Amino acid sequence: MARFGAMAAFVDYQGRQIRLTDERLAHILERPEMVGMESAIQNALLQPEIVRQSRTDDAVHLYYRYRDQTLVGEKWLCVVVKYFEDDAFIITAYLTDKIKQGEQVWPKR
């Protein structure tokens, strides 16, 4: 993760740059179980187990990586990324029991 002023820059499994602003990080860290998970977020982007396209917004992808040790037990880490033509940023990240429906982007079926 690289820091640029008020934001961090991540890279996903396709080599695309993804921004994480301080405002979005603060939003993510409002969930106590997400504190200290910045490296896990980077890992989910770089080495996702599943990537799905949102059913409600084609420009949003959900990156999933299974975590067997979190503050709330075994969960999927979901990192939600919004893509524009020449920009991408993390909207949120959270732990969940279930992968959302949507077209699977990675791995290709």
N, C-alpha and C positions, 0 to 999 in steps of 0.2 A: 504494500500500500504506500503510495506517495502522497505527501501533503502539499497542497498549494493554497496557502492563505487559509480561507475559511472552508476548505473542502479537501476531501481525500479523493484520490484517483485509484480505481481498481482496474483490472483487466479480466475479461471473461475467457471462456474456453476457445473462442474464435479470435482472440487477440484484440477485441474491441475495448476501447476505453470507456469506463463507467464512473460517473461522478457520485460522490456521497457528500452532500453539503452538511455543515455543522447543524443546521436546522433539522434535517432529516435524521441525522445521527441522534440528536436529542430526542426526537420523536420515537425512534427505535428503543433508546435507552430508558424511556418511560416504563417499559416492561422490565421489572427487576431481573427476570431470567435471561435477559439479553445483555446485561452488563458484562463486559469482557469478551464479547463474541465477535469483535471486529475481524480477527484472523479467521474465524469460522465462516464469516460472510465472504471474505476473500476466497477461501477454499471452495465454498459452494459455487461461486462464479467461475473459478478456474477449473474445477473438477466436479461439475454437477452429475448427479446420478440420473436426474430427469429434468427436462426443461419443457414447460407447457406454455402455450399461448393462451392469454386470458380469453374467456368466452365473451366478455363484455367490451374489451378494447384490444384490437388486433396489434396495437403498438406496445402492449405490455406482455412481458414474459415473466414466468415464475420459475426460478431456479431452485431445485430441491436437492438436499444432501442429508442423508440420515445421520443422526448423532445419537450414540448409545449412552452418552454421559452428559446430561444437562442438569440444571438445578431442579427441573421438573420431570426428570426421568428420560426414557427413550422417546425421541421425537424426530420429526423431519424439520430441518431448518429451511424455511422458504424465504428467498430474497426476491423481491418484486422490483423489476426494472422497466422503466419507460424508455422507448426508443423513438428518436426523431431521425431525420435524414442524416444529420451530422452531429448528433449529440445523444447521450444516454445517461440516465441518472437513476439511482436507487430511490424508490418511493418509500418502501418500508421493508422490514425483515421481521420474522416471527417464528416461533416454534409451533408445530401443529402435529396432530395425530394422523391427519388425512391429506392426501394429495388432491388438489382441486381438479375438476373436469376441465377439458380444453384440449385443443390439438397438440399432440406431442411433437415438439421441435427437435429434441435430443433425448436419447439416441433415436435416430431415424428408424422407423419400423419397416 
